[in-house]
Amino acid sequence: MGSSPALAVLGSPIAHSRSPLLHAAAYRRLGLDWSYQAIEMTGERLPAFLDSRGPEWRGLSLTMPVKHDVVPLLDEQHDTVRLTGVCNTLLFDGGVRRGFNTDIHGIVMAFKEAGVASMSSVEVIGGGATASSAIVAAAQMGAVRVRVSVRNPQKSRHLLDLAPRLGIDMSLESLGSPLESAPDAVISTIPNGADAGLAVARELRRASVLFDVAYEPWPTSLAQSWLEAGGRVISGFEMLLHQAVMQVRVFTSGEPDTVLPDEDAVIADMRAAVGMGAGAAS
């Protein structure tokens, strides 16, 4: 008998990842005896690691710092990877490495879970791997104007390439540049709750919904400032959850848009596994 399919999340640091709990809960509900572990990984070690995977390996979740590093190692790129240059999901499919970006879906669903179905103007904080996914997600939700605030605008100029491809107006500003008017949403892509260095007037915090990709520790200083102003906040846990749901779809069916059997029950079990109730908007 062959081994049960093997899966893992790769990144650094990775020891405290919640992905193993989320995925284990999903496969339990689906009746699949699949293994999923967390493995410390850097870009330098990634090529040899991929080459050494045997036929029992079904897929990988990828987090920082390897979301960019994996892209040149793929045989096939989903449209979402070609658009963003970021891959957080690798499927081993009959000897072919297929790459996907499920973060976009995670961000869109995080907003929808909070009752935000559309937006016109968005402020994105940070220029890392998640920023391009946030811009694409905003465009999918109807945004036509996106301002990106980063520490070094020159280093993030590649993000502007997304504007003509998405049909949106984009600008790059230095982090801390004041917002002249309230966008529909502010998306912070600064990891681990680090200080975003963004001073937002109280009335703008009340008018714009904040989605913070960080979720531990929670609330972040930015989220706390929003809550103190009476604004609405969405935790990054919602993105983590829903990008993982799409990863489970990819790993089980080979396609990101194939809905899981009894998907609502799968999601409920995944939430329960990490102690999170329905919805994480404040």
C-alpha positions in Angstrom: 0.0 0.0 0.0 1.2 3.5 -0.8 1.6 6.3 1.7 -1.2 8.7 2.3 -0.9 12.0 0.5 1.6 14.4 2.1 1.2 18.2 2.4 3.1 20.9 4.2 3.4 24.7 4.8 6.8 26.2 4.1 8.2 29.4 5.5 10.4 31.1 8.1 9.6 31.4 10.9 6.9 28.7 10.7 6.7 26.9 14.1 3.6 28.9 15.2 1.7 28.6 11.9 -2.0 27.8 12.3 -2.1 26.2 8.8 -1.6 22.6 10.1 -4.6 23.0 12.4 -6.8 24.5 9.7 -5.9 21.9 7.1 -6.1 18.9 9.5 -9.6 20.0 10.4 -10.6 20.2 6.7 -9.3 16.8 5.8 -10.9 15.2 8.9 -14.3 16.6 7.8 -13.7 15.4 4.2 -12.8 11.9 5.5 -9.3 12.1 4.1 -6.3 10.5 5.8 -3.8 13.2 4.7 -0.8 14.5 6.6 0.0 18.2 6.8 3.1 19.6 8.6 5.0 22.8 9.0 8.5 22.9 7.6 11.1 25.7 8.1 12.2 26.8 4.7 14.3 29.5 3.0 14.6 30.4 -0.7 18.1 29.0 -0.9 16.9 25.6 0.2 13.7 25.5 -1.7 14.9 24.1 -5.1 16.6 21.1 -3.5 13.5 20.5 -1.3 11.1 20.5 -4.2 13.4 18.2 -6.2 13.5 15.7 -3.3 9.7 15.2 -3.0 8.5 11.7 -3.7 5.2 10.6 -5.4 3.3 10.7 -2.1 3.6 14.5 -2.1 0.4 16.3 -3.1 1.0 20.0 -2.4 2.5 22.8 -0.4 1.3 26.0 1.2 3.9 28.7 0.9 4.4 31.7 3.1 7.1 34.3 3.7 9.8 34.4 2.6 9.3 31.9 -0.2 6.2 33.2 -2.0 8.4 34.8 -4.7 11.2 32.3 -4.7 8.9 29.4 -5.8 7.6 31.1 -8.9 10.6 30.3 -11.2 10.4 26.7 -10.0 6.9 26.2 -11.3 5.9 24.3 -14.5 2.5 26.0 -14.7 1.3 29.3 -13.3 -2.4 30.0 -12.7 -3.5 33.4 -13.9 -3.4 34.7 -10.3 0.3 33.9 -10.1 1.1 35.4 -13.5 -0.7 38.6 -12.5 0.8 39.1 -9.0 4.2 37.3 -9.3 3.3 35.6 -6.0 2.6 31.9 -5.4 1.3 30.6 -2.0 0.0 27.2 -3.2 1.9 24.5 -5.1 0.2 21.4 -6.4 2.2 18.3 -7.5 0.1 17.1 -10.4 1.5 14.0 -12.1 5.0 15.3 -12.1 3.9 18.9 -13.0 4.3 21.7 -10.4 1.3 24.0 -10.7 1.2 27.3 -8.8 -1.7 29.3 -7.5 -2.3 32.4 -5.5 -5.2 31.9 -3.0 -4.5 35.0 -1.0 -6.6 37.1 -3.4 -9.6 34.9 -2.7 -8.8 35.1 1.1 -8.9 38.9 1.0 -12.1 39.1 -1.0 -13.9 36.6 1.3 -12.6 38.4 4.4 -14.4 41.6 3.2 -17.5 39.7 2.2 -17.8 37.9 5.6 -17.7 41.4 7.1 -20.6 42.6 4.9 -18.4 44.6 2.5 -19.4 43.5 -1.0 -17.8 46.3 -3.0 -15.4 49.3 -2.8 -14.3 52.1 -5.1 -11.2 53.6 -3.4 -8.6 51.7 -1.4 -5.5 52.5 0.6 -2.9 49.7 0.7 -0.2 49.9 3.3 3.1 48.0 2.6 4.7 46.8 -0.6 5.6 43.2 0.1 4.2 39.9 -1.4 0.7 40.4 0.0 0.4 44.0 -1.4 0.0 42.8 -5.0 -2.7 40.3 -3.9 -4.5 43.1 -2.0 -4.5 45.3 -5.1 -5.9 42.6 -7.3 -8.5 41.7 -4.6 -9.6 45.4 -4.4 -9.9 45.6 -8.2 -12.1 42.4 -8.2 -14.3 44.1 -5.7 -14.8 47.2 -7.9 -12.0 49.5 -6.8 -11.0 52.0 -9.4 -8.5 54.0 -7.3 -5.7 52.5 -5.2 -3.1 54.4 -3.2 -0.1 52.3 -2.0 1.9 53.7 1.0 5.3 52.2 1.4 8.6 52.9 3.2 10.5 53.1 -0.1 8.4 54.0 -3.1 11.3 53.4 -5.5 11.6 49.8 -4.4 7.9 49.2 -5.0 7.5 50.8 -8.4 6.8 47.3 -9.9 3.4 47.4 -8.2 2.4 50.2 -10.6 2.6 47.6 -13.5 -0.7 46.2 -12.1 -2.6 49.4 -12.9 -3.1 49.1 -16.7 -3.6 45.3 -16.4 -6.4 45.9 -13.9 -7.8 49.1 -15.4 -7.4 51.1 -12.2 -5.7 54.4 -11.2 -2.8 53.8 -8.8 -0.3 56.0 -7.0 2.7 55.3 -4.7 3.3 57.4 -1.6 5.8 57.4 1.2 4.5 55.7 4.4 3.0 58.4 6.6 1.8 60.6 3.8 -1.6 62.0 5.0 -4.8 60.8 3.5 -6.8 63.7 2.1 -10.1 61.9 2.0 -11.4 58.6 3.4 -11.1 55.6 1.1 -13.7 52.9 1.3 -11.2 50.5 2.8 -7.7 50.5 4.2 -5.7 47.2 3.7 -2.6 46.9 5.9 -0.2 44.2 4.6 2.4 44.9 7.3 3.2 41.4 8.9 3.1 40.4 12.5 1.3 43.5 13.8 4.4 45.7 13.2 3.7 49.4 13.5 2.5 50.6 10.1 3.7 54.1 10.8 0.5 55.6 9.4 -1.2 58.4 11.1 -4.9 58.5 10.1 -7.2 61.2 11.3 -10.0 60.0 13.7 -12.8 60.9 11.3 -11.1 58.9 8.5 -10.8 55.9 10.8 -14.5 56.1 11.5 -15.3 56.3 7.8 -13.1 53.6 6.3 -13.1 49.9 7.1 -9.7 48.5 8.0 -8.6 45.1 7.0 -5.3 44.1 8.7 -3.6 41.0 7.4 -2.0 40.5 10.8 -3.9 38.5 13.4 -1.4 37.6 16.1 -1.0 39.4 18.3 -4.4 40.9 18.1 -5.5 43.6 17.9 -2.5 45.2 16.2 -1.6 48.8 17.1 -3.3 50.0 13.9 -6.4 47.9 14.5 -6.6 49.2 18.1 -6.4 52.8 16.9 -9.3 52.1 14.5 -11.4 50.5 17.2 -10.7 53.4 19.6 -12.1 55.7 16.9 -15.2 53.6 16.5 -14.2 52.3 13.1 -14.7 48.8 11.6 -11.9 46.3 11.7 -11.4 42.9 9.9 -8.8 40.6 11.3 -6.3 38.9 9.0 -7.5 35.5 10.4 -10.4 35.7 7.9 -7.9 35.9 5.0 -5.8 33.0 6.5 -9.0 30.9 6.8 -10.4 31.5 3.3 -7.1 31.3 1.5 -6.7 27.9 3.2 -10.2 26.8 2.1 -9.2 27.5 -1.5 -5.9 25.6 -1.0 -7.9 22.6 0.2 -9.9 22.8 -3.0 -6.7 22.8 -5.1 -5.2 19.9 -3.2 -8.3 17.8 -3.3 -9.7 18.6 -6.8 -6.8 20.2 -8.7 -8.9 23.4 -9.3 -9.3 26.5 -7.1 -13.0 27.1 -8.0 -14.3 23.6 -7.4 -16.4 24.0 -4.2 -15.7 21.3 -1.5 -18.4 18.9 -0.5 -20.4 20.5 2.3 -18.0 23.4 2.3 -19.8 25.4 5.0 -19.3 22.5 7.4 -15.6 22.3 6.4 -15.2 26.0 7.2 -17.0 25.7 10.5 -14.6 22.9 11.5 -11.6 24.9 10.5 -12.7 27.9 12.5 -13.4 25.6 15.5 -9.9 24.1 15.2 -8.2 27.4 16.0 -10.8 28.7 18.4 -12.3 31.3 16.1 -16.1 31.8 15.9 -18.0 32.9 12.8 -16.8 36.3 11.6 -13.9 38.3 12.9 -15.0 41.9 12.2 -15.1 44.3 15.1 
